[in-house]
Amino acid sequence: MSELAMRAEKLDAADELADKRGEFVLDDVAYLDGNSLGALAAVVPGRVEDVVRRQWGELRIRSWEESGWWTAPERIGDRIAPLVGAAPGQIVVGDSTSVNVFKALVGAVRMAGEGRDEILVDATTFPTDGYIAESAARMTGRTLRPVAPAQVPDALGDRTAAVLLNHVDYRTGRLHDLPALTAAVHEAGAYAVWDLCHSAGALPVGLDEHGVDLAVGCTYKYLNGGPGSPAYLYVRRGLQDRFDSPLPGWNSHAEPFGMRSGYEPAPGALRGRVGTPDILSMLALEAALEVWDGVRIEAVRAKSLALTDFFLQCVAAYVPEGRVECLTPVPHAERGSQIALRCDDAGEVMKRLVERGVVGDFRAPDVLRFGFTPLYVGFADVERAARVLAGTLA
């Protein structure tokens, strides 16, 4: 056994989150793709069976009230809230991330008013966010300007209505400075909209603490909600009575069963709802969130940094020099919970890794991504992944 393998054993033995691994359905694969799809929480299949067989099969329509289906979006939102540093009553779950980006960005532009005619968007954003931002700009008569996050403070001005940013870059794993950038946006009199897809469940976010205006995120990555699980929308409490959703629906009406022709928004974050919620996937998500009971997000962050540090150390020790290039920043303050390595023939390399029991993913044209979900990834997984990577590249 190598020195690094022995160190991995010691680190796993001292891991305060090690017991959480047993709450997931896992095998002998080193699964480092939780930044794309989180592992299945063991409690989920039984819960979904109950939803299907009893709540739907026996109670049928009575479950909207008796099983709590109707209030699921806000109830599950309150369950997510502490994981992103938000007080209850500010998050609703439902729709996709893309739909929620649209709601949040157009809502922010509407709050900014007619005097501000420019939207700034992260130039390195996940493509869909950029597509949505472009469409939102056209629909609201604003100009869209892509800007690198580091350049946002200099790009802000009295024309800026809203700024859409990613907390963690999906390709490189770079963590952007949410507190400083939000403060700069506010100083310019604009609204900050954050995409938390690659940070929620991996590190502290501090939405309330840092005064974020609106935020969105998916739940199938570090929150382990399952493929296509519903996203969420955060609207800061002080803005809720001004939030004018571009997608009003009967679920966000003040009297949803009044069936009135005129729209009157519900109070609070509920006005972020649109139509009938996807109950099966929503309640699977609710069950998956139970693994967070008793878990401090600060402990998750500490382990995330330890895992990524150890992975970089193992890569440096095992992989021939010059064979890969790390795109992820080394400083902890600039690193999310993934490591991105640039590599020739990255697509083929990842295929061979998967065949050898190490699952990460590939982003064109040349990036290997490895995601580290602290609730179930151990240090032995990390050492093995680096060792197999070295063998694959040999």
C-alpha positions in Angstrom: 0.0 0.0 0.0 1.4 3.4 -1.0 1.9 6.2 1.5 -1.0 8.2 0.0 -3.3 5.2 0.2 -2.4 4.8 3.9 -3.0 8.5 4.4 -6.4 8.1 2.8 -7.3 5.4 5.3 -6.4 7.6 8.2 -8.3 10.6 6.8 -11.4 8.4 6.3 -11.1 7.1 9.8 -11.1 10.6 11.2 -13.9 11.9 8.9 -16.9 13.3 10.9 -19.2 12.8 7.9 -18.1 9.2 7.1 -21.3 7.7 8.5 -23.4 9.7 5.9 -22.0 7.4 3.2 -24.2 4.6 4.5 -27.3 6.7 3.8 -26.7 6.4 0.0 -27.0 3.6 -2.5 -23.4 3.1 -3.7 -21.2 0.4 -5.1 -17.5 -0.1 -5.5 -17.3 2.7 -8.1 -15.4 5.9 -7.2 -18.3 8.2 -8.0 -16.9 11.7 -8.6 -19.8 13.1 -10.7 -22.1 14.4 -8.0 -21.6 17.9 -9.6 -23.7 16.5 -12.5 -26.0 14.0 -10.7 -25.9 13.2 -7.0 -26.2 9.7 -5.8 -29.4 8.1 -4.7 -30.3 8.5 -1.0 -31.4 5.2 0.4 -34.6 6.5 1.9 -35.9 7.7 -1.5 -37.2 4.5 -3.1 -39.4 3.6 -0.2 -40.8 7.1 0.0 -41.6 7.2 -3.7 -43.3 3.9 -3.4 -45.5 5.3 -0.6 -46.3 8.4 -2.7 -47.3 6.2 -5.7 -49.1 3.4 -3.9 -50.7 5.0 -0.9 -50.9 8.8 -1.5 -51.8 8.6 -5.2 -53.1 5.0 -5.4 -55.4 5.1 -2.3 -55.9 8.7 -1.2 -55.9 10.0 -4.8 -57.0 13.7 -4.9 -57.3 13.8 -1.1 -53.5 13.9 -1.0 -53.4 17.5 -2.1 -54.5 18.3 1.4 -54.1 15.2 3.5 -50.6 14.3 2.3 -49.4 17.9 2.1 -49.0 18.0 -1.7 -50.3 21.6 -2.1 -47.8 23.1 0.4 -44.8 21.0 -0.8 -43.1 23.8 -2.8 -42.7 26.2 0.2 -42.2 23.4 2.7 -39.3 21.9 0.8 -38.1 25.4 0.1 -37.8 25.9 3.8 -35.8 22.6 4.0 -33.3 23.9 1.5 -33.1 27.4 3.0 -30.6 26.7 5.8 -28.3 25.0 3.3 -28.0 28.3 1.4 -28.1 30.6 4.3 -31.7 31.8 4.1 -34.4 32.2 6.7 -37.7 30.4 6.1 -40.3 31.9 3.8 -38.1 33.0 1.0 -37.7 29.9 -1.2 -40.2 28.0 -3.4 -39.4 24.7 -5.1 -40.7 24.0 -8.6 -40.0 24.3 -12.3 -36.5 23.9 -13.9 -33.4 26.1 -13.2 -33.9 27.6 -16.7 -37.5 28.7 -15.9 -36.4 30.1 -12.5 -33.6 32.0 -14.1 -36.1 33.6 -16.4 -38.4 34.5 -13.6 -35.7 35.9 -11.4 -33.9 38.0 -14.1 -37.1 39.5 -15.6 -38.4 40.1 -12.1 -35.1 41.9 -11.2 -35.3 44.1 -14.4 -38.9 45.0 -13.6 -37.9 46.1 -10.1 -35.1 48.2 -11.5 -37.4 50.3 -13.5 -37.4 51.9 -16.9 -34.4 54.2 -16.3 -32.0 51.2 -16.3 -31.6 49.6 -19.7 -28.7 47.2 -19.4 -28.3 43.6 -18.1 -24.9 42.2 -17.3 -24.4 38.4 -17.6 -21.5 36.2 -16.6 -19.6 35.8 -19.9 -18.4 32.3 -18.7 -21.9 31.2 -17.7 -23.5 27.9 -18.4 -25.0 28.3 -21.9 -28.6 28.1 -20.9 -28.3 31.1 -18.5 -26.9 33.1 -21.4 -29.7 32.0 -23.7 -32.3 33.0 -21.0 -30.5 36.3 -20.4 -30.5 37.1 -24.1 -34.2 36.4 -24.4 -35.0 38.3 -21.2 -33.1 41.3 -22.6 -35.1 41.2 -25.9 -38.4 40.9 -24.1 -37.8 43.7 -21.7 -36.1 46.0 -24.2 -32.8 46.0 -22.5 -29.3 45.6 -23.8 -27.3 42.5 -22.7 -23.6 42.7 -22.0 -21.5 39.6 -21.2 -18.8 40.4 -18.7 -16.3 38.2 -16.9 -17.2 38.1 -13.2 -14.0 39.8 -12.1 -14.8 42.7 -14.4 -18.3 43.2 -13.1 -17.4 46.0 -10.6 -15.9 48.1 -13.4 -18.8 47.4 -15.8 -21.5 48.5 -13.5 -23.1 51.9 -13.9 -26.3 53.8 -13.6 -27.7 52.0 -16.7 -27.3 48.6 -15.0 -30.7 47.0 -14.1 -29.6 43.5 -13.1 -26.6 41.2 -13.0 -26.8 37.4 -13.5 -23.8 35.5 -12.1 -22.8 31.9 -11.3 -21.5 31.3 -7.8 -19.2 28.5 -9.1 -18.1 28.1 -12.7 -19.4 24.9 -14.2 -16.3 24.1 -16.2 -13.4 25.2 -14.0 -14.9 25.0 -10.5 -13.8 28.6 -9.8 -15.7 30.1 -6.9 -16.7 33.7 -7.4 -16.8 36.3 -4.6 -20.5 36.4 -3.9 -20.3 38.9 -1.0 -18.1 41.4 -2.8 -19.8 41.2 -6.2 -23.3 41.5 -4.6 -22.1 44.6 -2.6 -20.8 46.1 -5.8 -24.0 45.5 -7.7 -26.0 47.1 -4.8 -23.7 50.1 -4.7 -24.5 50.7 -8.4 -28.2 50.5 -7.5 -28.8 47.3 -9.5 -30.1 43.8 -8.5 -28.0 40.7 -8.1 -29.3 37.4 -9.4 -27.1 34.3 -8.5 -27.1 30.8 -10.0 -26.2 28.4 -7.2 -26.3 25.1 -9.1 -22.7 24.3 -8.4 -22.5 25.6 -4.8 -25.6 24.7 -2.9 -24.9 21.7 -0.8 -21.2 22.0 -1.2 -20.3 25.2 0.6 -21.8 28.0 2.6 -23.7 30.6 0.5 -25.0 33.1 2.9 -27.9 34.5 0.9 -29.4 36.5 3.7 -26.1 37.5 5.2 -24.9 39.0 2.0 -28.1 40.6 0.9 -28.6 38.7 -2.3 -31.7 39.8 -4.1 -32.7 36.7 -6.1 -31.2 33.3 -6.5 -31.9 30.1 -8.3 -30.5 26.6 -8.2 -31.0 23.0 -9.2 -31.4 20.1 -6.7 -30.0 17.1 -8.5 -26.3 17.8 -8.0 -25.0 18.3 -4.4 -28.5 18.1 -3.0 -29.0 14.6 -4.5 -32.7 15.2 -5.5 -32.6 12.8 -8.5 -32.5 13.3 -12.3 -34.6 16.3 -13.3 -35.6 17.1 -9.8 -37.3 20.5 -9.4 -35.2 23.7 -9.0 -35.8 26.5 -6.6 -36.3 30.3 -6.5 -35.1 32.5 -3.7 -36.7 36.0 -3.4 -35.3 38.1 -0.6 -38.0 38.9 2.0 -37.7 42.7 1.6 -38.4 42.4 -2.2 -41.2 39.9 -2.2 -44.0 42.5 -2.3 -42.3 44.0 -5.4 -41.4 40.8 -7.2 -43.5 40.8 -10.4 -43.1 37.4 -11.9 -43.2 37.2 -15.7 -44.9 33.8 -15.4 -48.0 34.3 -13.2 -50.0 31.1 -12.8 -52.9 29.9 -10.8 -50.6 28.4 -8.2 -49.2 31.8 -7.4 -52.6 33.5 -7.3 -53.8 34.9 -4.0 -56.9 32.8 -4.4 -55.9 29.9 -6.6 -59.2 28.2 -6.4 -61.2 31.4 -6.9 -60.6 30.9 -10.7 -60.9 34.7 -11.2 -59.9 36.1 -14.6 -57.8 38.9 -13.0 -54.5 38.0 -11.5 -53.6 38.9 -7.9 -50.3 37.6 -6.7 -50.0 35.6 -3.5 -48.1 37.1 -0.7 -44.5 36.4 -0.1 -42.3 33.9 -1.9 -45.4 32.0 -3.1 -45.7 34.4 -6.0 -42.7 32.5 -7.4 -44.9 29.5 -8.1 -46.5 29.0 -11.5 -48.5 25.8 -12.2 -49.2 22.5 -10.7 -46.1 21.1 -9.0 -44.4 17.8 -10.1 -45.3 15.9 -7.0 -43.4 12.6 -7.7 -40.0 14.3 -8.2 -40.7 16.9 -5.6 -41.4 14.4 -2.8 -38.4 12.3 -3.9 -36.4 15.5 -3.4 -37.9 16.0 0.0 -36.9 12.5 1.1 -33.4 13.0 -0.3 -33.0 16.1 1.8 -33.3 14.1 5.0 -29.7 13.0 4.7 -28.8 16.6 5.7 -30.3 16.1 9.2 -27.6 17.0 11.7 -25.1 18.1 9.1 -23.4 21.5 9.3 -22.7 23.1 5.9 -19.4 24.3 7.4 -18.3 20.7 8.0 -19.2 19.9 4.4 -17.1 22.8 3.2 -14.1 21.7 5.3 -14.3 18.2 3.9 -14.8 19.4 0.4 -11.6 21.4 0.6 -9.7 18.5 2.2 -10.9 16.2 -0.6 -9.9 18.5 -3.4 -6.6 19.3 -1.7 -5.9 15.6 -1.4 -6.9 14.9 -5.0 -4.5 17.6 -6.3 -1.7 16.1 -4.1 -2.4 12.6 -5.5 -2.5 13.8 -9.0 0.8 15.6 -8.6 2.3 12.4 -7.1 0.9 9.9 -9.6 0.3 11.6 -12.9 3.4 12.3 -15.1 4.3 16.0 -15.1 2.8 17.9 -18.0 0.2 15.3 -18.8 -2.7 17.4 -17.3 -3.2 21.0 -16.4 -5.4 22.0 -13.5 -7.9 24.7 -14.4 -9.4 25.0 -10.9 -7.9 27.7 -8.7 -5.7 26.4 -5.9 -6.6 29.0 -3.2 -9.5 27.8 -1.1 -11.4 31.1 -1.4 -11.6 30.6 -5.2 -12.4 26.9 -5.3 -15.8 25.2 -5.4 -16.2 21.4 -4.9 -14.8 20.2 -8.2 -11.4 19.9 -9.9 -11.1 20.4 -13.6 -8.1 19.1 -15.4 -7.3 20.0 -19.0 -6.1 16.9 -20.9 -5.5 15.8 -24.5 -8.1 13.4 -25.7 -10.1 14.1 -22.5 -13.3 12.5 -23.9 -11.5 9.2 -24.5 -9.7 9.4 -21.2 -12.9 9.8 -19.3 -14.5 6.8 -21.2 -11.5 4.6 -20.1 -11.8 5.9 -16.5 -15.4 5.0 -16.3 -14.5 1.5 -17.6 -12.0 1.2 -14.8 -14.5 2.2 -12.1 -13.8 5.9 -11.8 -16.8 8.1 -12.8 -16.2 11.8 -13.5 -17.3 13.6 -16.6 -16.0 15.4 -19.7 -16.7 18.9 -21.0 -15.7 19.8 -24.6 -13.1 20.2 -25.9 -10.6 19.0 -23.4 -11.7 19.1 -19.8 -12.0 16.3 -17.2 -14.3 17.2 -14.4 -14.2 15.5 -11.0 -16.9 16.5 -8.5 -16.5 15.8 -4.7 -19.7 15.4 -2.8 -18.6 15.3 0.9 -21.6 13.4 2.1 -20.5 10.2 0.4 -17.1 10.6 -1.2 -14.2 9.4 0.8 -10.5 9.9 0.7 -9.9 6.4 -0.5 -12.1 7.2 -3.5 -9.9 10.2 -4.2 -6.6 8.3 -4.0 -8.0 5.6 -6.2 -9.3 8.1 -8.8 -5.9 9.8 -9.1 -4.1 6.4 -9.3 -6.4 5.1 -12.0 -6.1 8.4 -13.9 -2.3 8.0 -13.9 -2.6 4.5 -15.2 -5.0 5.5 -17.9 -2.7 8.3 -19.1 0.4 6.1 -19.0 
